[in-house]
Amino acid sequence: MRLHTVLTPEWIEWGKQKSAENPRLEGFVAGEGGYHPKVLLLGEAPGDKEVKLGHPFQGPAGKELDRWLASLGLTREDIYITGVVSARPFSIGKTGRKRDRRPNNTEVKQWAPMFDYEMTYFRNLLMIPMGNASLQRLLGNQAKVGELHGQLIERPIQYFDESDQAFKWTDKPRKIFPLYHPSYSKRFKSMQTVVDEDSRHLKKLLEQMKNKDEV
């Protein structure tokens, strides 16, 4: 499988430094995918497995992602996948063990330059945020995957203006197809029908986009 990252050595060093500066983050996992991806998948942040192996979506989450991609007729070479934060956010549980957690607002802003670079690099790809963390990074905190899942949306997205230390909106809209996380229906069996229906809509959309490109 031929996968690569679009991050330059300078960006990779930047990411490792950002992780090292935050005592509540660990590791660094670069976004990766095929050389000619068809879609841009957006997650939250790497977890324990991803940090240990150095690649996004590993372990049970990775197997579920691969199964889901196969149902769409895709492989990892057909996508590029990255996260809002590229280091593992963790908390310490009562047992003293590290537990995965959602990145906080400060961390999202700290990692915004790298995320914005990747979004700009893939400015023409369909964006598929999986869950609220990545959806809200694109469309603001008022956006909810429970309301927008399974729909093709064309809107400007947020980017972080470092000079003002604030999120602003791009001039041009992007095509966005929000989804629940692929493993969501594993945790909530009652959502299986909804998740499957969203996948069918996405598969149909991808087929339409392919046919349009071939005309």
Order of alpha helices (4+ residues) and beta strands (2+ residues): alpha-beta-beta-beta-alpha-alpha-beta-beta-beta-alpha-alpha-beta-alpha-alpha-beta-beta-beta-beta-alpha-alpha
